[in-house]
Amino acid sequence: MEKADRAIADWLGFEFPRVTSTALSEASKLDSDGFVSAVRAALPKREGLTPTQLRRLREAFAETAEPARQARIELLAHERSLAAMVERAYGLTDEEVALMWRTAPPRMPLAPPPGLDLSDDTGD
């Protein structure tokens, strides 16, 4: 993923030298529309994209960043599956899992699982 992100950043630096954006440094975290939007947002105010530039952007994304994006999605699914296995192995209840996520450090690599109720029902 990092290799693809570097490759697309290098290509952008060559094709669009005035484009700088931290969002574009991890292009594999974006979808095609998000990538194009980030490039547009990083362009100087009065500069737009020509149809040819737009086509080249989408082609470069599809060729370089999209495979890394798909790998990132697959990796996240495996990480979630592994986390669920560990929670089951420890016999954690839903309340304990919710407590774990409520008290997790702010820079957790994963977001809480979808549908998990993180409300604090203890009355504190």
N, C-alpha and C positions, 0 to 999 in steps of 0.2 A: 504494500500500500504506500509506504513512504517513497519507494522507487517511482511509482506511478505519479505520486504527488509532485516529486521533484522534476520528473520529466515534463509534466504539463506546465509547471511553473517556469521551467527553462524555455519551453516552446512559447509560452505567453510573453516572456521577457524579450524574445526575439521578434515575435509577430506584433506585439503591442507594447513597445518599450515604455510607454507612459502609464501603463496599468500596474498599480501596486495595491495589494489588498491582503490583509491577513487571512480573510476567508478563502482566498484563492490558494493559499499555501497548503491547504488540505482539501483539494478539489474532490477527492474520493468521498468526502462527507456530504457532498452536494449531489443533487440530481442534475440532469441536463439543463432544465429551466433555471434552477438555482445558480448553476455555474454561469449561464449567460447573463442572468440578472446581476451577479456579483461582478462580472466583467464590465457590464454597462455602468454599474454604480461606481466602479473604480476609474472609469474614463473621465477626462476633463469635462467640465459641465457642458461645453458647447460641441462636444464631439460625440457622434453616434456611431453605430455600426452599419456598414454597407451590407447588402444581402450576401455578397461574396464572403465578407468577414464573418457574418453570422453562420453561414454554411461551414466555413473552415473551423470555427469554434465548436460547433456541434460535432463535426467529424473527429476533431482532435479529442474531444471529451469521450465520444463513443469508443474510440480506438484505445485511448490510454487510461482515462479515469474510470469509465464505466465498469470494466472488469475488476478493478480494485474496489469500487463501490459495492459490487456484488459480493466480492470476497469479504468485505467488511460486514455486510449484512449477514452472511453465513456465519462468520466468526462470532458476531453478537448472539445469534441464535444458539450456537454451541455454548457460549459463556452463560447464557440464561439457563440452558438445560443443565449445565454442570452446577450452577448455583442452586437450582431446585433440588438436584440430587444430594448436595451437601446438606441443605436444609432438612430434607427427609431423613438423611443418615443420622443427623443429630436429633431427630424427632421434634423439631420446632413446630409449635402451633402457629396458626395464622396471626395471632396476637403477638407472639414473639418475633415473627418475621417482620411484622409492621413496626414493632418497637426497634428492631435492628435498623430498619430503613429510616425511621424518624431520627435516630441518633447517629446516623452514618456521617462521616466527615463530608464536607462540601464538595470535595474533589473525587468522589467515588467514580470509578471507571464505568460503572453501569448505572442506569436509571432504575428506579424501583419497577418491579414487574407490573404490567398493565392490570388494572382492576384491583390492585391492593389498596385497602382502606388504610390510609395513613393518619386518620384522625385520632387524636388522643382522647380516649374515653375514660381516663382515670379521674377527670375533674380537676386536674392541676392547672 
